[in-house]
Amino acid sequence: MNLDWSVVWNNLPRFWDGALMTIWLSIATMVLAIPGGLILAFMRLSRMRLVAKPATAFVEFFRATPLILQIYWVYYVLPAYFDVQLSQMATAILGLVCNISSFNSETFRAGIISIRLGQWNAGRAIGMTDAQVMGRIVLPQALMRVLPALASTWVSLFKDTSLVSIISVADLSYVSLKIRTESFRIFEVLTAMAAIYWLMGYPQAKLVDWLHRRYKVAE
Amino acid sequence: MPSIVLWPITGSWQFLLQALWTTIVLSVLSMVLAFAIGVVVGALRTYGGRVLDLALGFYVDSMRAIPVLVVLVWTFFAFPLVIGHSLNVLTAGVIGLGVHLGAYMAETIRAGLTSVRRGQMWAALALGMSRIQAIRTIILPQALIRMLPALGSLFVFAVKDSAIASVIAVPELLRQTQVVAGNSFRPFELYTAAMLAYFLLCFPIARGVDRIYRRLAHLGSS
């Protein structure tokens, strides 16, 4: 096997653009999926069944089906059957946001439940409304507790953005697979793709470990 | 909105059922491979000393950093160039998915093994057992029960990730759904049916494992 790595160096700007797109997609998705997850978590915690049940169904559904299929579904079904025209980028983000919001909502819900009931009672006893107790006492503590779990979701999201390449969003994997088909230097290009993901993902995985140690909840 | 018809699904039900079976086989085989990797890597990282821990930690963290899609594509297209002969798609799929999931499995098993108190290892060694014997007969059985919920969610991940093998054309459910959707021009019915099939596969696994765990949880406490 004779290797020619020049294909990688010559295409560095394209890899770079792809990597930027991957980062951008991850950030955009997370920015939307944090409020999305919070809303779903509040809905599931609601005492009104009409609010809680649909949220539960949404979350369970998106957690139990493959993201790649969700992306296909949004891509093929929305324009053809509901007359919604979205760009590929918007389709990708919509699919990712629904999926990650569902995972985030479980994280937030666990965090909120983990705060002892006594804190609610104490808040009410000093005359706060339920919304105030949630906003000022429960939620800030819950968010600190779930920070490591959120960080883990972030790393999975970062990896999962690679799936949008199937609907031709020009992220790192789409760009790499394209360069592979153009150049026929299969081994070099695919190894470079893995290496670039590794370079970006490895420090993040390590950071998550650090967050888990730093913010470990001791009961 | 065009009307919904069922003929694309009923007309190819055998083809799709075969694909569903491939999805199950692919998920189970990759889960088995991941479990084998996980037990070895998890045990060596826990009991094998610092050098092994660092070396295998590198494998685990690398797999946490590289997307499954990339691992699969690399295994199918690039790895054969290294070994000199091609892999069939199912083998490549099982290897790619298994090696990726193996890292997560290793972390789960390591957490399970460290959760069993050290005194039990000492007690087993004091009774004259070898380390391997102690792990196999004392530590691992308890750890496995404690790990059940995590194993259940990893299995759900295995099923969901198996859909990504469609990218290297493993004839599993998503891939064959694409084929039928393309031939019949009915993506809505086909993709929705596939979605339901995955849900019906994954949701009971998660719930079933939780139920089994509640039955067995007391066996894991010490």
Interface residues (C-beta under 8 A of the other chain):
Chain A: M1 E60 F61 A64 T65 P66 L67 I68 L69 Q70 Y72 W73 Y76 V77 A80 Y81 F82 D83 V155 K159 D160 T161 S162 L163 S165 I166 S173 L177 R180 I186 F187 L190 T191 M193 A194 Y197 W198 M200 G201 Y202 Q204 A205 K206
Chain B: M1 P2 D61 S62 R64 A65 I66 P67 V68 L69 V70 V71 V73 W74 F77 A78 L81 V82 V156 V159 K160 D161 S162 A163 I164 S166 V167 L174 Q178 A181 P187 F188 Y191 T192 A194 M195 Y198 F199 C202 F203 A206
